[in-house]
Amino acid sequence: MATEVKLPRLGQGMEAGTIVKWLKAEGDRVERGEPLYELDTEKVTQEVEAEASGVLLKIAVESGEVPVGETVAVIGEEGEQVAEKADTGARPQTEQPAEKPATEPKRAEPAAAASDGSGVRPRNGSEPTVAAGRVKASPLARRMAHERGVDLASLTGTGPDGRIVAEDVERAEQAAPAAATPPATQRSAEVESIPLTRVRKTIARRLSAAAQVPVFVLTVSADMTRADELIARARELNPDVRITVTDLLAKLAATALMRHRDVNVQFTDDAVLRHPSANIGIAAAAPQGLVVPVVHAVERLTLAEFAAQRAEVIGRARENRLCPEDIEGGTFTISNLGMYGVEQFVAVLNPPQAAILAVGATQDRPVAREGEIVVRPLLALTLTVDHRAVDGAPAADFLRTLKTFLEEPGLAI
């Protein structure tokens, strides 16, 4: 009996995903657990495995946005007939421009409608589709419209049966500023327009939300003499693992968070969630944009164990192979730009986490020690804190403990 392949929920809060490409063609043999297609969510792009073995009888959605739980393909035995109902949920809304729908021939009417200044082309009429007094829209489109202040009732959907999809909301949001933009022929030839990827849009939305959070910032400088010696010794003892300053910072921060649990929290509208383990996120630059892979329960790991796990998850991030578990559950984030020569900076909060640590470059500086001026390697640490969840004194106490651990790592035992 044929099995309908439905779009899975790959993380808490996921309502829809975008099929990027199929790794199998209709008629191909598929084994259970074998990669079937690539799915792009707001957080990651990953391969989705087949849940059954057989022949890929039908691809219901070639590409584009699909709600969770909707049928995207059918797997069965060779020659088996595909039930018509398997096609009814198809949503062939692709990333291509809306004037080229997969299921309709080109017509003059849609092209004209697209130029009326609304930024949205009606699919099969000039009025938005309304069912039982409610505008028809995908869950992702509804959430985006709510976040961006777009009135769904003013849009005409380009999805099946006039359903409003995420691309319609994006076009509507861009329509107003686009009207004031000079024609392309008047622009400088050197200006390059780079379309926003889904990851870049997610980054922009999350950072915009973070900008609304009331934060305060604390900065200290730590003498890295002992820490640098520890890192050098740890590398000798663990030649197969590249241990870095970030690794030591994460390990010591996790230990400090266990002593200052009021900082190891997440803020929600109803409560402050205090976590029993330090799940450390490491901000990393990846081809698809900024990502923050998470290593869980860092306080239970040795320095070498953390370094190995960090290297593995950062490697997956740079190869665009992260899964939802790699980026969920973080309670504290470290952002290190010291390798770029940045001396000090303020990192943007990573909600719902209540704190993020910005790390600069270690620099030799003159300091006073026992009445004499000596040169010491100093590291600037800047902590950004959500004041809704954490007060100044607990945050300062945590930062003081972290500074102490860096200057005397043995005290962290």
N, C-alpha and C positions, 0 to 999 in steps of 0.2 A: 504494500500500500504506500502511495506517495506521501512524502513528509513535507509539509510547508516550512520553509526556512523564514523565521521571523526576526526582525531587528531586535537584538538583545539590549537589555539595560546594563551598561558597562560602568556604572557608578551611581552613587547617590545623587538624586536630583536630575539625572539625565532624562530628557524628554524626547529628544530626537537626535539623529546623527546624519552625516552626509556620506553616502557611498562614493568613494574616490575611484576605485576600479575593481573589476573582477579578476581574480587570479585563475579562474577556470571558465571555460566556454560551455555553452549549451551542448550537450552530448558527451562531455568529458566524464570519465569515471572519477568519483570522489570518495575518499575514505574518511571515516569519522576521525575528527581531530586534525584533519589536514586543512591548511589555510585556504579559505574560500574567497574572501574579498577583503579589501582595505576599507576601514570605516574611520571617518574623521569626526571626532566629537569636539566640544568646546575646549577640551583639555589635551587630548592626545590623538594621534593617528595610529591605528594598530590593525593587525590582521585578525579577522574573525574566523574561527575554525568551524568546520562543518560538524553538525550535531548528529549526522547519520551518514551511513555509507550507501552508495548507489550511483546512479547516473544523474547528472544535473540536467533535468528535463526542461526546465524553464527558468529564465531570469526575468522576474517581474519588474524589477527596477534596475535599469542599467547604471544610473548614477543619479546623484542629487540627494536632497533632504528627505528623510523618511522618519515618521514618528516611531517610537519604541513600540514593539509588538506587531508592527505591520508586516505582511508577507512580502519578502523580497525575492524569493526563489522557491523552486520545488525540486526535491530530490526523490527519485524512485527507481524502479527497475526499467531496463531498456525496453522501449516500445509501449510503456504504460501511458495511458491517456491522462492528461492534466485536466483536473476539474476547472470549470470556468471561474469558480469562486476564488481560485488562487490568484486570478488576475485583477479582481475587483478592487483590491487594496493598493494596487500599484500607484506609485507616485513618481512618474518620470520627469521630475523637475530637476534639471541639471544645472551646473554652474555656468552654462553658456547663456548668452543674452536671451531675454525672454521672448524676443521676436522670432525665435526658432524653436517652437515647441515640438517635442518628438512625435506627438500624435496628431498634429494638425498641419495641413499644407499652408504655405504662405498666402496671406490675403492682404489686400490693400487696407481694409478697415483697421486691423490691429496696428499696422505700421503708422497709420495716421493718428490713431489714439495715443500712441506712445509719445507723440510730439506735442501733446496738448499742454505740456508744462507740468503735469502731475508727477512725471517720473515713473508712472506705473501703467503698463499696457493691459487693457482688458483682454481676457482670454476668449470669451465668447459673448461679449456684451459690453455696454458702457456703464452699467450699474454694478456695484458690489453685490456679491451673492449673499443672501441672508436666508437662513433656515430657522423657522420657528422663532423669528424675532431676534436671532443671534447671528452675528457675522461668522461665517465659516472661516476658520484659520487654524493652522497647525499650532500645537502647544508651544513650540519654540518661537513662532511668530508672535504669539500672544505675550510671552514673557519679554521678548525684545521690544515690542510696542509699549509695554508697561514701563520698562526701564528707560526708554528713550523719549517717552511722551508723545508717541505717535497714535493718532486716532484711527483704530482699525476700521471704523465705519466709513472713513473717507477714502479707503483704499479699494482697489479692484484686484482680486487675486489672479495670479497666473498659474496656479496649480490646477489639478483636475477639478472640474465642476466649479471653477472660479474660486477655489479655496486659496486663502491668503497664506503665503509661505514666507520664510525668513528673508529671501531676496527682495520681496515686495516691500517689506518694512525698511530695508536698507536703502532701496531706491527712493522711497518716499522721504526718508530722513535727509538724503543728499539733494533732493530736488530744489529746495529753497536756496541754499548757497550756490547751487550750480547755476541758477538763473542769473546771478550777479557776476558770474565768471566770464571773462572775455572769451570770444571765440578762439578756437585752437589756432587759427591762422594768425591771430594777433599776439600769441604768446611767443616767448623766446624759444628758439629751436633747441636750446640747451636744457629746457625743463623736461624732466622725465616723470611720467605718471606711473607709479608702482601700485597695482591693486593690493588692497589689504587682504591678507590671508585670514583664515578663521582664527588661527592662533593669535595673530596680531590684533584682531578685533577683540578677542577675549582679554588680551593684555591691556588694551586701551580701556575696556569697560571696567576691569578690576582695579586698575590704577585710578580711574576716575572715582570709583566708589571709595578707594582708600583715601583720596584727597578730602573726603567729607568727614573723616574720622578725626576727633580732637586728640592730638598727640603732643608729647613733650620729648625732648632730646637730651641725652646725657652723654658726656664724653670723658674718657680717662686715657692716660698713656701708661703702658706697661713696659717695664724693663724686660726684654726678651733674652737676656744673657743665659739664664738657666733653661728656658724653653728651647732655645736654639741648640743648646748642648744635648738636651733630651731627644730632640728630633734627629740630630746627627747620630746619636747612639742607637736610637730605634731603627734607623735605616741600616746600620751595620748588622743588627740582630735579625732584621727582616729584609734581606736583600731582594726578595721577590715582590715586595710591596713598596710603592713609592709613597712614603709618608710625608705629608705637607703640613705647613702651618695651619691651614684650614682644618685638617684632621685633628690636630692637637686642640685647636680652639673648640671644635665640635665636642670632643670628648670631655674637655674641662667644663664647657658650658653645660653639658648634660649633667655632670656631677653637681655643678652649682645650682642648676634648676631643681634638682632633687632636694637641695637644702633650702631653696626659696620657691616653694611650690606655687605661691601666689603669682609668680611670673610665668609659670608654665601653664597658661590658661588660654582659652578662646572665649570671645565675647559673642553672645547671641542676644536677641531681643528680650528673651525671658530670663536668662541666667548667664552667669560666668561659669564656664566649664573648666574645672581643675583636673588636669590629667595625671595619671599615676606614673607615666613614663615620658621620657624626653624624646620626642620624635623630631629629629633635626632635619630641616630642609636646607639644601645647599643651592643657592641661586647660581644658575649656569647659563652661559650663552650657547645656543644651539642654532642650527641652520633655520629652523622654523620660528625662532624667536626665544625670548627669555623663558626658561622653565625652572621649576624648583623641585627636583626629585627629593624624596624623603627617605631617610634611614631611620628605622623604628627602634625604640628601646635602646638608645645609644649608651645609656648608663650601664647597661649589662655587657657591653662589648669592650674588648681590649682595644688599644690604640691601633694595632695592626689589623684587627678584625674590622674596625670601622673604616680604615683606609681602603681595605679590599672591597667592602660593600659600596663605599662611596665611588671608587673607581669604576665599579661595574655598572652602577645605576647612571652615572654621568656618561659613560660610554653608550648606554642604550639611548640616553637623551640625545646625544649628538648624532646617533644613527636613526633617530626618529622611531625608536622601537619601544617607547615607554608604554606601560599598561596603566590602567587607573590606579592600581594598588601602589604604583611607584610615586604617585604625586598626591595621594590622599592621606589625611590623618596627621599632618604636620602640626607641631605645637610651638615651634620656634625656628627662625630662619637666620642663616648666616650668609651675608653677601660680601665677598672678598674681591676688591679691585686692586689690591696691592701689587699683583703681578704686572699691572699696567703703569706702575709708578705713581698711582694716586695716593696722596698722603693722607687725606681724610675726606669723608663724604657722609651725607645723611641718606640712609636707605628708606625707600617708601614702604610703609607697613604692608604686610601680606595678610589681609583679613581672611578668616576670623581670628588668626593668631594675634596675640596682644603685644608681641615684641619682635624686633628684628635687629640683628647686630651688623653694623657696617665696619669692615676691616680695611685699613689702608696698608701702605708699605712700611716695612721696618726700616728705620733710618737711624744712623749714628748721630747722636746729638749730645752736646755738653750738658751735664747735670751736676748738681752739688751732692757730694757724698762725704759725710764726716768732715765737713769743713774744707773739702778740696773739690776742684772742678775736674771731673772725669768724663770720658766719652762712653756712652752706653747705647745699645740698640733699642730704640723706643718704637712701640707700636701703638697707633691711635685706634681706640675702640669707641664707636659711637652707637648708642642704643636708642632706637626709636620705639616709643611705648604708647599704646592705646590707653589714654587717661580714663576712659570709661570703665576699664577692667582692672587697671593697676595704678596705684598711687605712687607718688614720687619717692617716698622713703623705701618701700620694698624694692623698687627698681634700682635705686642707688645702692642698696645693700647687696643685691645680686651682682651688680657691676663691680662693686668692691671685692666681692668674693672671687669673681672671675679674674680680676687683676692680681689678687693674691696668689691664686693657683698658677697663673702664668709665670709669676716671679719666683714662686717656690712650688713647682709641680708636685713635690712629695707630700704637700699638705692636702692634696686632693684624694689621697688614699683613704 
